Structure formats: structure tokens, C-alpha cells
Amino acid sequence: MEYTHVLLKPLLTEKTTLLKEGANQVTFYVHPKANKIEIKQAVEKAFNVKVQTVNVVSKAPSDRKRQGRVVGRMSGYKKAYVTLARGEKIEFFEGV
């Protein structure tokens, strides 16, 4: 799988901003079938940085309920917390 298909989009929230500053981690939404090795290779190839570790979190799709009735569906996702090596940073996330 090409790295453009593995990394879907960056995730920018208060939590991920704090992780970027404190633990040198960046967060991405990734393809549901991508594994840690593919994610690591994609980040290294896309941003020319050295990746130390990759942690993955998956959320399954679920029903949206109101008053006991199913009124819709919430889609699932997979996101990756990528820890960069010491001294590495991604310019895309700077100034955010």
C-alpha cells in the first residue's frame, strides 16, 4: 500500500497538540487495514523523519440511538500515535 493511501489526514486537537509538545508525538487518521509497519514507513517516507514507535487505536462503528431507537450509524476509524525520534519534528505541525 502506498503511503498516500495509508495516511488519511492529520488529527489536530488539544490533546494531540499537548502530545506533540510534551512527548514528541503526532497523530494521524490511517487506513483501517494499515498495520504499524506500514504506518511507520509511510510517515518516514512522507515527512523524511525517523519514527521511534507507533501506537494504534481502533474504534468500531456503532449505532446512534435516541430514546431507545436506532436513528443512524456512527462510522468507525483507526488512528495512529506516532512517536518521533529525539530531535525530529514535522514542519506540517509547527505553529499549530
C-alpha positions in Angstrom: 0.0 0.0 0.0 1.4 3.5 -0.9 2.0 6.0 1.9 -0.6 8.3 0.3 -3.2 5.6 0.9 -2.1 4.8 4.5 -2.1 8.3 6.0 -5.6 9.7 5.5 -5.3 13.0 7.4 -3.7 14.5 10.5 -5.6 14.8 13.7 -5.4 18.2 15.4 -7.0 18.5 18.8 -6.0 19.9 22.2 -4.8 16.5 23.3 -2.7 15.9 20.2 -1.2 19.4 20.4 -0.1 18.7 24.0 1.3 15.3 23.0 3.3 17.0 20.2 4.9 19.5 22.6 5.4 17.1 25.5 6.1 13.6 24.1 7.1 14.5 20.5 4.1 12.5 19.2 2.0 13.3 16.1 -1.4 11.8 15.4 -3.0 10.7 12.1 -6.2 9.0 10.9 -5.0 6.0 9.0 -6.4 3.4 6.6 -8.4 0.7 8.6 -6.3 -2.1 7.2 -2.9 -0.5 7.7 -0.5 -2.0 10.3 2.2 -0.5 12.4 5.0 -1.3 10.0 3.2 0.3 7.0 2.3 3.4 9.1 5.9 3.8 10.2 7.2 3.5 6.7 4.6 6.0 5.4 5.4 8.7 7.9 9.2 8.3 7.3 8.7 8.5 3.6 6.2 11.3 3.6 8.0 13.6 6.1 11.6 12.5 6.0 11.8 11.9 9.8 12.9 8.9 11.9 10.0 7.2 13.8 10.6 5.6 17.1 7.3 3.9 17.9 3.7 3.6 16.6 0.6 3.1 18.7 -2.7 2.3 17.0 -6.2 2.9 18.3 -9.3 1.4 16.5 -12.9 2.4 17.1 -15.6 0.1 15.7 -18.7 1.5 14.0 -21.7 1.9 16.3 -25.4 2.7 16.2 -26.6 6.2 17.1 -29.5 5.9 19.5 -32.1 8.3 20.7 -34.8 7.3 23.2 -34.0 3.6 22.6 -34.4 3.8 18.8 -31.6 3.5 16.3 -31.6 6.7 14.2 -28.3 6.4 12.4 -24.8 5.0 12.3 -21.5 6.4 13.6 -18.6 5.4 11.4 -15.5 3.8 12.9 -11.9 4.9 12.5 -8.3 4.0 13.1 -5.8 6.5 14.3 -2.1 6.2 15.0 0.0 8.0 17.6 3.5 8.2 16.1 6.4 9.0 18.4 9.3 10.7 16.6 12.9 10.2 17.4 14.6 12.8 19.6 15.4 16.0 17.7 13.0 15.1 14.8 9.9 17.2 14.1 7.4 17.6 11.2 7.1 21.1 9.8 3.5 20.5 8.9 2.5 20.6 12.6 4.7 23.6 13.6 2.8 26.7 14.5 -0.5 24.9 15.2 
